């Protein structure tokens, strides 16, 4: 993350981090089960579609199942590849004013949340020193910091800002 471009005047960086690569890549592994169930059905439909297109002389019958087959392929393995490629562009930072999240595969985007506007946050543990932090501004906005190593450093800063620590 290019902090000199992102940080405002006199803004001080308090914490920065990146997600753990394996945790970030495999965080949606349950999608693969649906993809594995969908793949044989779509493959058979695609195979049958070529036969139907030849028999009925309607070429579009051969290509009708293709989008479904591509979705099944994405759900099976594509989301792992996309997450791993996106990992290179994911950064998190907490300054003295804002929470910054940069993510995106082809076009990285930066999401911000003013620290004064944070109403609550939750930490979902994924291991002893690994967790996902969800930060909320009321019920309307949520920033998620996936797979942070040593998440207590970030939560301690947020607790301090929110006045939860003595």
N, C-alpha and C positions, 0 to 999 in steps of 0.2 A: 504494500500500500504506500503510495506516495504521500506521506503525511504533510509535507510542506505545501502541497496543493490543497489538501483537504482541510487542514487546520485553519481556523480563523485567527485574526490578530490576537496576540497574547493568550491564546488557548494552549493549555498545557496537557501533554499526554500523560495519563496516569497508569494505563494498562493497555497492552496489545497482545493479541494471540491469533493462532490459526487452529483449525480443527485437526484432530489426529487423522492421518490419511486413510487408514483402514476403516476406522469407525465411520468417517464421513462417506466413504465409498459404499460401504455395505449397510448404511442406516436404513435403507428401504428394501431389505432383502425379502420381505414378505410379498412384495409385488411379483417376484419371480415364480411363486407358487401359482398365481393366477395365470401368468404367462405360460408356464409349463402345462397347465390344463387346457389353455386355449390353443397352443401351438399345434397339437395333433389334429384338432377339429378344423382349424383354418388350413392346415396343410392338405388334409383330405378334400376339403372344399375346393382348394385351389387346383388340386389334381383332377377332381371331377369336373371343374369348370372348363378345363381344356377339352375334355370329352364332350361336354354339352355344347360348347361353342362349335366344335367340328360337326356334331350330329345335327344341330338346329341351324347352323350357318349364321350364328350371331356372335361376332367376335368379342363383344363386350362381356359375354358370360365368362370368358376366360380371365378377364381382368377384374371382375366384380369382387372376388375375395381377396385381392392383393392388399388393399388397405388394412383389412383385418389381420392378414398374415404379418404385415409390417408392425402393427400394434402389438401382436403377440410376440414377435421377435424383440421389440423394444422392451416389453415387460419382462421377458425372460433374461436377456443379457444387456440390452442397450442402455438401461438406466444405470448399470454399474459403470459402463464405459463413459457415459456422460458425466456422472458424478466424479469419477477420477480425473477427467479432463477439467472439470469445473474447479476442483480442489486447488489447482494452481492459482486461482484468482480469488480465493476466499480469505478475507482478513477481518479481524474484529479489533475494535479499539474503544477504550473509554477515556474520555478527556475530562477536564474539570467542568465541562458544560454539557457534553453530548455523548451519546452512545452511537458508534459508527459501525456499520456492517457493509462490507463490500463482497459481492458475489456476482456470478454470471459467467457463463461459458464463453460465448462469442463476444458479447458486449457487456463487460463488467459494469455494474451499477452500484451506487452507494445509497444506502438507506440510513437515515439518521433519526434519532429520538432525543429530544432535550431531556437532560437528567431531572430537571424540575417537574417534568410532566409525567414521570414514571409513577404509576399507582401501585403496581405490585410486580413481582417476578417469581418464577418457580424454577427450581433446579431438579432435573430428572436424571438421576444417577444411572450411568451405563457401566460403571466399574468403580473400583476404589478411588482412583484419581482421574476419572473421566465422567463428563456429564454434559447434558444439553440444557442451556439456559433460555427460558422464554420470558421476555420482558414485555409488560403490557402498559399501555396508556389508556386507561378506562377499558371499555369493551371494544373499542374500534380499531386499535392498532396493536400489532404484536411484532416484535423482532425476535428472531430465533437465532441463537448462537449454538450451532450444532457441534457436538463432540469436542468440547474444550478440555484440554488436559489441565489438571489442577484448577478446577472451576471455583474453588473457594476464594481465590485471589480476586476474581471478578465480583463474586457475590459480596465479599467483604466491602469492596468499594461502593457497590450499590446500596448496601445496608447503611454505610456511613453517610452517603448522600441523602438517603431517605430519612435519616435520623433514627434508625432502628437500633443503633449501638450506643452504649453509654460512654 
